[in-house]
């Protein structure tokens, strides 16, 4: 009889213990932090890890008790030693960000790893990212995948999405589209926007899955409707391409481009400007086109600067202004934007809107030629042939004529063959070697 009474009293004592902890929670819900502190402190002193963690947090935040960082760390450390991963994770975050403590990445890593080893999926993902970046420890992709996979297998959506992207890209592990699709779908079905975006792109490209534009539209739309600007842009391109219905749906494309533009994406701002300029999916409006080009251009997007330059140069929707056009073209050209380099070089070559300057013309056109533009390569060959903006050089002229032909510019054949009449065999062979070296180096070695 005494035995059963002991069991009864033990059960009642544990029920009372649990209820007391719950009373602490109710006190915090009612904003009575002092009462919660009193309840949890007793439990913490009796060794309850959850209570120790909560007391630690209260000391850190100064809730229900005067702020005392040292005391907070003491209680969080006690909770952590008992396997309370929440306490370990908080300590990791404090040391990582220097919150109320001296920033210490080694300490941060130690506490995050403790939390991860105790099964905290968020910390496992965090440790995985630290190993990928080599931020607080040596870079180790094998360890990274191990920890991220542990979190993913617990159902942690962020880890599932990340793991899917890792398998899709194949940079940290052997590319595996089956694994990518598996993890991306698990995350995407839980509303993970990056997983939805990447899954949509897989169905567009047909990588690891059968190409399915309807399926791509489904996933991209889910991410786009959550405000993911990359998904909004990709969905816009899908409608613009005509792959869904066999014909372009400019109205729907414009809708998604503009939404991304309004969300601050500079490339979408440029695309919105293009559609206003062309009158595709929306009534043509040069003022709106200029507005969106300016927004993207001021943020440094070369494509927007180039298109705005055209409008100033041609006086489209704005008073013709060569000075503004030149300024915009120079800004875009300084970013190695080929079309801007061609236009700027041509303006110097012709002397339209700016003083004719053969040296400047050659400078910008030769840069454009190295982007692989065959017509510009032909022009550079002509400038070398005639000595315009550069010292006359038949070897270099032949090389650029030859390269333009290799890139499909048939008009270069006659000039290439004609210039050989001014060259000896050794010069021709040297020029041919230069052309091969230039092409093989992707235009990095063309001298």
BELPENOR-V9640 format. One record per residue. RES is the residue in three letters. OMEGA is omega in whole degrees, 0 to 359 (999 if undefined). D_FIRST is the distance of its C-alpha to the first C-alpha in Angstrom with 1 decimal. Layout:
<<RES/OMEGA/D_FIRST> <RES/OMEGA/D_FIRST>>
This chain:
<<UNK/180/0.0> <UNK/179/3.8> <UNK/180/5.3> <UNK/179/5.4> <UNK/179/6.3> <UNK/179/8.8> <UNK/181/10.2> <UNK/180/10.7> <UNK/180/12.5> <UNK/179/14.4> <UNK/180/15.7> <UNK/180/16.7> <UNK/179/18.4> <UNK/178/20.3> <UNK/179/21.3> <UNK/180/22.6> <UNK/181/24.4> <UNK/181/26.1> <UNK/180/27.0> <UNK/177/28.5> <UNK/178/30.7> <UNK/178/31.7> <UNK/176/32.6> <UNK/178/35.0> <UNK/179/36.6> <UNK/179/37.1> <UNK/179/38.7> <UNK/178/41.2> <UNK/179/42.0> <UNK/179/42.8> <UNK/181/44.9> <UNK/185/42.7> <UNK/179/42.7> <UNK/179/42.0> <UNK/180/38.7> <UNK/179/37.9> <UNK/181/38.9> <UNK/180/36.6> <UNK/185/33.6> <UNK/180/34.4> <UNK/178/35.4> <UNK/179/31.9> <UNK/180/30.5> <UNK/180/33.4> <UNK/177/32.8> <UNK/175/29.2> <UNK/179/30.9> <UNK/186/30.8> <UNK/180/33.9> <UNK/178/34.8> <UNK/178/34.6> <UNK/178/36.8> <UNK/181/39.2> <UNK/178/39.5> <UNK/178/40.0> <UNK/180/42.6> <UNK/181/44.4> <UNK/177/44.3> <UNK/180/46.0> <UNK/183/48.6> <UNK/184/49.4> <UNK/180/49.1> <UNK/178/46.7> <UNK/181/44.7> <UNK/179/45.7> <UNK/182/49.1> <UNK/179/50.2> <UNK/186/49.6> <UNK/181/50.3> <UNK/179/49.3> <UNK/179/45.8> <UNK/179/45.6> <UNK/179/46.4> <UNK/182/43.9> <UNK/177/41.0> <UNK/179/42.3> <UNK/178/42.7> <UNK/179/39.1> <UNK/181/38.0> <UNK/181/40.4> <UNK/178/39.0> <UNK/177/35.7> <UNK/178/37.5> <UNK/186/38.1> <UNK/177/41.4> <UNK/179/42.3> <UNK/179/42.6> <UNK/181/44.7> <UNK/178/47.0> <UNK/179/47.6> <UNK/178/48.6> <UNK/180/50.8> <UNK/180/52.5> <UNK/182/53.0> <UNK/179/54.7> <UNK/186/56.7> <UNK/181/58.2> <UNK/180/58.4> <UNK/179/56.2> <UNK/176/55.6> <UNK/174/55.9> <UNK/181/58.9> <UNK/183/59.4> <UNK/185/58.3> <UNK/179/58.4> <UNK/177/56.8> <UNK/179/53.8> <UNK/180/53.7> <UNK/181/53.7> <UNK/183/51.0> <UNK/176/48.6> <UNK/181/49.6> <UNK/176/49.0> <UNK/179/45.5> <UNK/180/44.7> <UNK/180/46.3> <UNK/177/44.3> <UNK/171/41.1> <UNK/180/42.2> <UNK/185/44.0> <UNK/179/46.6> <UNK/179/48.9> <UNK/176/49.0> <UNK/177/49.6> <UNK/179/52.6> <UNK/179/53.7> <UNK/177/53.6> <UNK/180/55.5> <UNK/179/58.2> <UNK/178/58.5> <UNK/178/59.1> <UNK/184/61.7> <UNK/185/63.6> <UNK/190/63.2> <UNK/182/62.6> <UNK/181/60.3> <UNK/179/60.2> <UNK/178/62.4> <UNK/182/63.2> <UNK/184/61.2> <UNK/180/61.3> <UNK/177/59.0> <UNK/181/56.2> <UNK/182/57.1> <UNK/180/56.7> <UNK/184/53.4> <UNK/179/51.7> <UNK/180/53.3> <UNK/177/52.2> <UNK/179/48.6> <UNK/180/48.7> <UNK/180/50.5> <UNK/174/48.0> <UNK/179/45.3> <UNK/180/47.4> <UNK/191/48.9> <UNK/180/52.1> <UNK/179/54.2> <UNK/179/53.6> <UNK/178/54.4> <UNK/180/57.6> <UNK/180/58.6> <UNK/178/57.9> <UNK/180/60.0> <UNK/179/62.9> <UNK/179/62.7> <UNK/180/63.0> <UNK/184/65.7> <UNK/177/67.8> <UNK/179/67.4> <UNK/182/68.1> <UNK/179/65.0> <UNK/174/64.1> <UNK/182/66.1> <UNK/183/66.9> <UNK/184/64.7> <UNK/178/65.4> <UNK/177/62.7> <UNK/180/60.0> <UNK/181/61.7> <UNK/181/61.6> <UNK/184/58.0> <UNK/178/56.7> <UNK/180/59.3> <UNK/178/58.3> <UNK/180/54.6> <UNK/183/55.5> <UNK/180/58.3> <UNK/176/56.0> <UNK/175/53.8> <UNK/180/56.9> <UNK/189/57.9> <UNK/180/61.5> <UNK/176/62.7> <UNK/178/61.2> <UNK/178/62.9> <UNK/182/66.2> <UNK/177/66.1> <UNK/177/65.1> <UNK/180/68.0> <UNK/177/70.4> <UNK/180/69.3> <UNK/174/70.2> <UNK/185/73.5> <UNK/183/74.5> <UNK/180/73.1> <UNK/180/71.4> <UNK/178/68.6> <UNK/174/68.7> <UNK/180/71.4> <UNK/184/73.4> <UNK/185/72.3> <UNK/177/73.7> <UNK/178/71.7> <UNK/177/68.5> <UNK/179/69.8> <UNK/181/70.6> <UNK/184/67.1> <UNK/179/65.4> <UNK/180/68.1> <UNK/179/68.0> <UNK/179/64.2> <UNK/181/64.7> <UNK/181/67.8> <UNK/175/66.2> <UNK/176/63.6> <UNK/178/66.6> <UNK/187/67.0> <UNK/178/70.7> <UNK/178/71.2> <UNK/178/69.9> <UNK/179/72.2> <UNK/180/75.1> <UNK/177/74.3> <UNK/176/73.9> <UNK/178/77.2> <UNK/180/78.9> <UNK/177/77.4> <UNK/181/79.0> <UNK/185/82.2> <UNK/183/82.6> <UNK/183/82.8> <UNK/182/80.4> <UNK/186/78.2> <UNK/180/80.8> <UNK/177/83.9> <UNK/182/85.4> <UNK/175/84.6> <UNK/185/82.6> <UNK/181/84.0> <UNK/180/82.6> <UNK/178/79.0> <UNK/180/79.7> <UNK/181/81.1> <UNK/184/78.1> <UNK/176/75.7> <UNK/183/78.1> <UNK/179/78.6> <UNK/178/74.9> <UNK/179/74.3> <UNK/180/77.4> <UNK/177/76.0> <UNK/172/72.8> <UNK/180/75.0> <UNK/187/75.6> <UNK/178/79.1> <UNK/177/79.9> <UNK/177/79.0> <UNK/176/81.2> <UNK/180/84.0> <UNK/178/83.4> <UNK/176/83.4> <UNK/178/86.7> <UNK/184/88.1> <UNK/174/87.2> <UNK/180/88.7> <UNK/182/91.8> <UNK/184/92.2> <UNK/179/91.1> <UNK/180/88.5> <UNK/181/85.7> <UNK/178/87.0> <UNK/182/90.3> <UNK/183/92.4> <UNK/183/92.2> <UNK/179/93.7> <UNK/178/92.5> <UNK/178/88.9> <UNK/180/89.6> <UNK/180/90.9> <UNK/183/87.9> <UNK/176/85.4> <UNK/180/87.6> <UNK/180/87.9> <UNK/181/84.1> <UNK/181/83.5> <UNK/179/86.6> <UNK/177/85.7> <UNK/172/82.5> <UNK/181/84.6> <UNK/186/84.4> <UNK/181/87.7> <UNK/180/87.9> <UNK/179/87.8> <UNK/180/90.4> <UNK/181/92.7> <UNK/176/92.5> <UNK/177/93.1> <UNK/178/96.1> <UNK/182/97.6> <UNK/176/97.5> <UNK/181/99.2> <UNK/183/101.7> <UNK/182/102.6> <UNK/181/102.2> <UNK/178/99.6> <UNK/182/98.0> <UNK/178/99.1> <UNK/181/102.4> <UNK/184/103.6> <UNK/182/102.7> <UNK/181/103.5> <UNK/179/102.4> <UNK/179/98.9> <UNK/180/98.9> <UNK/180/99.9> <UNK/180/97.2> <UNK/179/94.5> <UNK/178/95.9> <UNK/179/95.9> <UNK/179/92.3> <UNK/180/91.3> <UNK/178/93.5> <UNK/175/92.0> <UNK/179/88.7> <UNK/178/90.6> <UNK/192/90.7> <UNK/183/93.5> <UNK/179/94.8> <UNK/178/95.3> <UNK/179/97.1> <UNK/182/99.4> <UNK/180/100.3> <UNK/178/100.8> <UNK/180/102.9> <UNK/179/105.0> <UNK/176/105.6> <UNK/182/106.9> <UNK/182/108.9> <UNK/184/110.6> <UNK/180/110.7> <UNK/179/109.3> <UNK/182/107.7> <UNK/180/108.0> <UNK/179/110.8> <UNK/182/111.4> <UNK/185/109.9> <UNK/179/110.2> <UNK/177/108.1> <UNK/179/105.2> <UNK/181/105.6> <UNK/181/105.4> <UNK/185/102.4> <UNK/180/100.2> <UNK/179/101.5> <UNK/175/100.9> <UNK/179/97.3> <UNK/180/97.0> <UNK/181/98.6> <UNK/172/95.8> <UNK/177/93.4> <UNK/181/95.0> <UNK/188/97.3> <UNK/181/100.2> <UNK/178/102.7> <UNK/176/102.1> <UNK/176/102.4> <UNK/181/105.8> <UNK/178/106.8> <UNK/175/105.9> <UNK/180/108.0> <UNK/180/110.9> <UNK/175/110.5> <UNK/181/110.7> <UNK/185/113.7> <UNK/181/115.6> <UNK/180/114.3> <UNK/179/112.8> <UNK/182/110.4> <UNK/178/110.3> <UNK/181/112.7> <UNK/184/114.3> <UNK/183/112.5> <UNK/180/113.3> <UNK/179/110.6> <UNK/178/107.9> <UNK/179/109.5> <UNK/181/109.5> <UNK/183/105.8> <UNK/174/104.7> <UNK/182/106.9> <UNK/179/105.4> <UNK/180/101.9> <UNK/178/102.6> <UNK/179/103.9> <UNK/179/100.9> <UNK/171/98.7> <UNK/181/100.8> <UNK/188/103.5> <UNK/180/106.6> <UNK/180/109.1> <UNK/184/108.5> <UNK/183/110.0> <UNK/180/113.6> <UNK/179/113.2> <UNK/183/111.4> <UNK/181/114.2> <UNK/185/117.0> <UNK/178/115.8> <UNK/179/116.0> <UNK/180/119.8> <UNK/186/119.5> <UNK/174/117.3> <UNK/185/117.9> <UNK/181/115.7> <UNK/179/113.8> <UNK/179/112.9> <UNK/180/111.8> <UNK/179/109.5> <UNK/180/108.1> <UNK/179/107.4> <UNK/177/105.7> <UNK/179/103.5> <UNK/180/102.6> <UNK/179/101.7> <UNK/180/99.3> <UNK/180/97.7> <UNK/180/97.4> <UNK/182/95.7> <UNK/180/93.4> <UNK/183/92.3> <UNK/175/91.5> <UNK/178/94.4> <UNK/181/93.2> <UNK/185/96.2> <UNK/182/99.3> <UNK/999/101.9>>
